Amino acid sequence: MNALARAASAEWMKLRSVRSTWWFAGGALLTMLLVAVLEADDTARFLLKEGRPVEPVSSVLDAMEWVQLILGSFGMLAVTAEYATRSIVVTLACTPSRTRLLLAKTAVVGAAVFAAGGLIAVLGTVAGAPQLQRYWEFDTAQVTGRILSMAAHLALIAVLALGLGTLIRRSAGTLSVLFVVVFVLPIALQGIATSLNAEFLNTVAGFMPGPAGKRFMAGEPAFGLVLTAWAATAVAAGVWVMRKRDA
């Protein structure tokens, strides 16, 4: 086992042994099921009048905005919690290479959230099935692709939050920045674009993590690369800052 694999193994051991990990997973699942069922009910009422078909994952897509914030917070805490408790000193003593440490955290958080996100998306689809099943146009390949894109979206948001957490080191500050970048800034840019008749700002807003993630989950793979670029940039910046600053 090489050094990076050993570091990842240690990070995975920490992650699964911390109680908050399971609280986040449970909270994300509960939120998904609740929102998916409510959205499926609203959609079914609308389709009863319209008679149009719907994708099986439509109610799950509506729930993603809430779930991504929960799992983003989980990704953030993988690093900010260690700074808050000063256990980062012990972690760095065990893994002196800060680049290796952050890459290991990124790999573990990304893989864990991808797996959990895929399962949550499947269970959300199942929860909405009783209301929407008669309106479905079910295509196995399309549904599988949607679920995988949702899992990847959640993993990338969690990695983005991890990178921001490494930069900021405080949970409250990181969560605030994540919320602004994902939710607030795109809306603000669109508002400014309308006020100033500056169409390029709408284009910029479309490449922010929130809108890019929505388009990725809606079936535009190129925007998965945009979201990956955001996450990779945040982690790279985190590596650079972590190597420059004391623990």
Secondary structure as UniProt FT lines:
FT   HELIX           3..17
FT   HELIX           19..50
FT   TURN            56..57
FT   HELIX           58..85
FT   TURN            86..87
FT   HELIX           88..94
FT   HELIX           98..132
FT   HELIX           133..135
FT   HELIX           140..168
FT   HELIX           171..179
FT   HELIX           180..184
FT   HELIX           185..196
FT   HELIX           199..206
FT   HELIX           209..217
FT   TURN            218..219
FT   HELIX           222..244
//
